[in-house]
Amino acid sequence: MKGIFYGVGVGPGDPELLTIKAVRTLAKADVIAAPERENGHTALDIAAAYIHGKEILHCPSPMSSDKYVIGGAYDITACTIAKELESGRSAAFVTLGDPSVYSAFLYIRRRVKALGYETVTIPGITSFCAAAAALGEGLCEDDEPLLILPSAAPDEYIDLPVTKVLMKQIKALPLLSERFSQRGADVSAVTKCGMTDERISRGAESLKDVSEYFTLVIVKEPSAISRRNDL
């Protein structure tokens, strides 16, 4: 019998935020697959207490804008995982936050599934929900929309008068500082949410100093703030 490939969301950073299902899946998996990046093995470090010495597959996950480089790394990972599954061993790929949000697992799963293997996704707590909790604020009230965007999204999305979560591509954040400040947006940045060195900064001006990869920004536009104050 072939093994099953699991994508396990380990949450934003606090090991206590793994779901019971995530912990159980890691416990039953024969091998753990983890993205290997230049900035470390963050997802693996978060899940370490629940892995108990299992075999680890270190999967290349280059920080590159070259789709051929990234795609090649995903191909290698998918083939490595497929060998384990073919032998009857299950593999659990650990990923930050939730596997369905800007996750390498999405692309690896697609490849593994195309090779004929069963895949299962175990959801995790998202970084933006954890960040809102850290800030003591809500993301959506009444019928207001919420946009989740990469920080380098086109202006037509960045300028929409709705609450936004900005993720990824942090080099674009300093460029947005003055724009948000001029229109009076309420801006909060959470760096390394849920980790021991979590940092919170408020105000559009704070974006000028953002340099840490694990930074998420919540932007509440004046129109959204006004609607909340009416309730």
PyMOL commands that set and color helices and strands:
alter all, ss='L'
color gray80, all
select helices_A, chain A and resi 15-17+20-28+42-50+67-86+104-114+127-135+155-158+170-182+204-209+222-229
alter helices_A, ss='H'
color red, helices_A
select strands_A, chain A and resi 5-9+31-36+55-60+91-95+119-122+146-150+163-167+186-191+199-202+215-220
alter strands_A, ss='S'
color yellow, strands_A
deselect
rebuild
show_as cartoon
